[in-house]
Amino acid sequence: MTELFIYSVLLVGVLTHLIFAALLYKKINADPHLGFHEKNEWRLKALVFPAYFWFVFKRRT
């Protein structure tokens, strides 16, 4: 039963990570002021720490 709880928490964490990354990825692609290399840098950041960089990106724009 403990394993099931741990796996469900991990699954929710991974799904949350994916949702934040997808939202930030969409926001990055929609920004016309970013150059090609800047977009690639933000995309990499979005894949690694999406929740943190979501707020950093929102503050930047």
N, C-alpha and C positions, 0 to 999 in steps of 0.2 A: 504494500500500500504506500509505503514511503517512496519507493521508486516511481510509482505512478504520479505522485505529487511533484516530485523533482522533475520528471520528464515534462509534465504539463507546464510547470513554471518556465522551464527552458524553452518549450515550444512557444509560449506566449512572448517570451523575451525575443526570440528569433523573429517571430511575426511582427512584433513592434518595431524591431530594427529594420526589417524590410520595408515596412510602411513608411517610416521616417525617411529612409534612403530614397524610396520612390518619389515621395513628395518633394524632397529637396532636389532630386535629379530633374524633375519636371520644372521646378522653379528656376534652376540653373539654365536649362535649355531655352526657357522663355525670355531670359534676360538678354536684350540686344546690345547692351553696353559691354558685355564681356567678350574678350578675344578668345581665339581658339585655345591657347595655352592656359588662360585663366579658367576657362570652362573645364578643361581637363584636370586642373588642380582642384577645383571645387568638387568635381565628380569623385575624385579619389578620396577627398575628405568626407564626402557624403557616404561612401561605402564603408569607411573605417569607423567614424563616430558621427552618425547621422543626427542624433538628437542634439548634441552639443553644437555642431556646425550649422544646424537649422537656425538656431537663435543667433549665432554669429553672422550668418548670411542675411537674416532678416534685419539685424541692426545695421549692417553695411549698406543695404539698399533703402 
